[in-house]
């Protein structure tokens, strides 16, 4: 099951790989990383249909914001789940994300236990 993590901070890749090393080692999940909204869309468009089933995107990124990316993903690929990650837990971003189709909203520092639960729920649903 392929998950796409979108964040302009490159150290996020190492953090996610460390936090999900057990799931990666057991081939429960595959993580793919994009460092901009544009790069994320290129990854999604590279396969038809996209192999990615879930996108975790930071909201505050240069160029295309995570909220703009969310709207584009939901317009082109409504079957892909998207959760937003923000350093700021403000109500405006939360409401906009949920109204645009986000499945969940996480604030930094990320609660990886909750995120792991979300991912494991996805993998269990896919296995059924």
N, C-alpha and C positions, 0 to 999 in steps of 0.2 A: 504494500500500500504506500503510495508516494505522497509525501507532504512537502509543500513549498514554503520556505521561510523567507520573507522579504524584509530586509532591514538594511539601511545604508551604513550601519556600523558592522564592520567585517568580523569583529570579535564575537559577534552573536553566533556565527557558525561553530566556533570551537565550544562555546557554552552549550548549544543545543546538542552537539555530538557527544559532549561529556555527560549531559543530563539524561540522554536517551541511549547510552552505550549498550545497555542490556537489550533493549528492543532492537537496536541496529544489529547487534551480534547475533540475535536469534532470528533475524530477517523478518521481524514483525512489521517493520516500517522501513521506508527509504526516505532520507531527507535530501532535498535539493535546495540550493540557496540562490537568491537573487539579491542584488544590492541596490536595486532601483525598481520603480514601478514598470518602467519601460522594459527592463531585463526580464521581469516576471511575466509580462505579457508575451515576450518572445519565447520564453520557455513553454508557456501554455499553448501558443500557436504552433510550436514545433511538431506536435503530434495531433492527429485528428482521428478520434477525439482525444483530448488531453489525458495523459496518464495520471496527472495530479488529481487527488480527490479532496484535498484540504489545503487551504492557504492560510498561513499566519502572517499578517502584515503589520509592520509598524505604521503608525499614522503619520508622524512627522518625518518626512523625507524630502530632500531637495528634488526639484522637478515635479514629478507626479506624486501627490500625497497618497497615503494609504487609503484615504476615503475615496479619492478619485479612482484609484485602482479597484477598490471594492465595487464601485458602480459599474466599471467596465467589465469586470469578471462576471457580475450578476447579469449584465445585459447579454454577454456573449456565451457564458457557461453557467446557466442557473443551477446546474446539478452539482457544481463545486461548492463545498462549504468554505466559508471565509470567517476567520476570527481576527479581531483587531487587537493590536498591542500598542499601548501608549504610556509614555512617562508621566502623563497627566491624566488623572481620572476625572476630568471635568464632564459635567452633565451634557454640554453641547455636543462634544465629540461622541459621547456614548449614545445619545439620542439619534444623531445623524447616522452612526454606524448601524444601529439596530434598525432604524427606518430604511436603510439602504440594503438590508438583508444579511447583516453580520450574524453569525451563529452565536458568538460569544465576544466578550470584551475583557481583555486582561490588562492590568496596569503593571508597570515596571517598578520594582524588580518583579519579574514573572514568578508566580506561584507555580513551580514546576509540578507539584503534586496534582493540582487541579488540571493543569495542562495534560499531564500524563493520563489522568482519568478520562479526559475528553478524547484523547487519542485512542486509548484502549477501548472505549465505548465504540468508536468508529471502526476499529479493527474487528471487534466482536460482531457488529452489525453486518460488516462485509463478509464475515465467515459464514453467516447464516444463510 
